[in-house]
């Protein structure tokens, strides 16, 4: 054979071996909600900074079950070439990861169930089964057939109300975030009401085969347990302290980490004097037994609904030149706490600063609260008059007048009947999308909202609630006016459900009040229909769960034209160096297209859903409500490298995976947040 033929022969062998190697490279999935260690990181790099501009739509799946105000927050899980998501009407869908073809669906809601908005973040896939929650049930579905596994619990499901130490009919519990697997356990947090009497948010582990309860950690301690002395003596009517954002498993160390929310009632804690462990805390538990390893309480006696909004991220940082395993915890009020993973000790200094006292009858606000010195806050943390919108003179004047009707103080200013501007608001700061962490650089990526909310404590009477929300237009006697309809005898014209819908959604010149909450809306409806104030009912007035004050609803504050009432940024994306405790870069995230058309760009906007960082040098995120963009940034500099417009807002976290050596990005597009249009599509992108 000639030398040239040998060269061609050798080249053919190399190319053939390369092709065989690619063909034999196992596909990489996205096996769990949040990714391994809950850091939303992928080692894939086929899509990278050099070629990301070539990304194209690969496939679209539409479950066709969107409805007005529905949402679709599911984080896609990809196992063995199948994408698993939950849809707006609470179906589980299994989709071919290469083509977008539907493999099966399973409806969780009964056929006659009314269509109600669900904020649900996906499924857990383990071995032969798909675990998914619906209302108070945890289902185990066969992964291939998409039908309940009869041997799990009762006919394929267990009732999450059982085993909480309460009568089942009194417990109210669900789970919006998928559980996490450790060995043969599925470990779950929960969503519970924020009113009284409450349901405790205990963390529980169930057998993956049978559904049997294996262990429980009491997030509201029982009498005699550690932390019980941070509550009033005796049984409590409080609930909450729940890990609604899910849990994170550390396989290597056999631990599970959780971040809990506030105790109930959120805004007025006269029924729960004390620091209220283990509310608003990072918890480290033995994953096999549920025993506490350590805890770190971020907020004491929470009065602001500042739940810890995302499960802890398990990170490794550098200290004195050595790697240290740590936990990074985001907060709604704009901080990142970085804690040693084995002990819970802060890795950066944390100051305990004096906090304002409450002036409300019976309330005892915590005298000190914790503030990390580093990393720096990723949001502004106090709203001042100088920060009010200047978008138009009319908007500024209206917002200024509203601002002066409320108190606006530093962090941890307590609520009162004078009203309070909660800033950052109850939707953050950080939210449930969580953070992405790049183990190669030590950078933590956080998207955040900068939106003030309004709340006011009012007497716990239906008349006071009506007076707060309705009387300014419909008059205190409900007779209305020349351009405002009378509400007298409204029960003869509309059903209770119709009245509730009008209050929630608005009509004509009447704005909607979706932030009032179901209980407040129900009480106003009952007052309008019957004319009776439940505060005058002796059986209700003497109920120990009935407090002197209620809040008049948590209202997302907007200017008269529907835009945020403050100067931009209204939403941000930050890269935080966890090795140094510094801000690497920060930029606005999102825009309002109609304002861009008028020259007002780079404002940031409301955003929900998390980021994804990859070894290809990229940070991917959608999340923004109104421009519906899906973006790719250079993870080191924050430079925008690629963007596309989604069919509906991607209020979800993207996932990435490979099929046959081809890398895909996939995201659920459900919209529906803060009056954005609703959809039910899942879209995937890849290189040509």
Secondary structure by P-SEA (a helix, b strand, c coil): ccaaaaaaaaaaaaaaaaaaaaaacccccccccccccccccccccccccccccccccccccccccccccccccccccccccbbbbccccbbbbbccccccccccccccccccccccccccbbbbbcccbbbbbcccbbbbccccccccccccccccccccccccccccccbbbbbcbbbbbccccccccccccccccccccccccccccccccccccccccccccccccccccccccccccccccbbbbcccccbbbbbbbbccccccccccccccccccbbbbcccccccccccccccccccccccccccbbbbccccccbbbbbbbbbcccbbbbbcccccccccccccbbbbbbbcccccccccbbbbbccccccccccccccccccccaaaaaaaaaaaaaccccccccccccccccccccccccccccbbbbcccccbbbbbbbbbbbbbbbccccaaaaaaacccccccccccccccbbbcccccccccaaaaaaaaacccccccccccccaaaaaaaaaaaaccccccccccccccccccccccccccccccccccccccccccbbbbbccccccccccccccccaaaaaacccccccccccbbbbccccbbbbccccccccccccccccccccccccccccccbbbbbbccccbbbbbbbbbccccccbbbbbbbbbbcc
